Amino acid sequence: MELLTQDIRNRLPRLYMTQTEDDPVAQVKFFTPWSNWTWYATEFDGEDLFFGYVKGLDDEWGYFSLTELEAARGPGGIRIERDLYFEPSPISQLR
């Protein structure tokens, strides 16, 4: 599965473009099928670095890398996936 399509790349605001918004919109959702980790990307640098909301050990805002998401492997080699049915949503609706 391609984690980041050209359509999603075009839709994601550049880094720091939404920093003044009270409730930025997550444009894409990535998740681990083998655990409870989820990444909601609200911004992208156009190459590798996302900014967004991460649900994992803690729920927090931060940066994460497309390269690292693509390289991660779970049990049996399972990979991180993109939620194909995710619709862009304000972060307040996803918490």
Helices and strands as residue ranges (DSSP letters): H 6-11, E 25-26, E 28-31, E 38-44, E 49-55, E 59-65, H 66-71, G 75-77, E 81-82, E 89-90, G 91-93
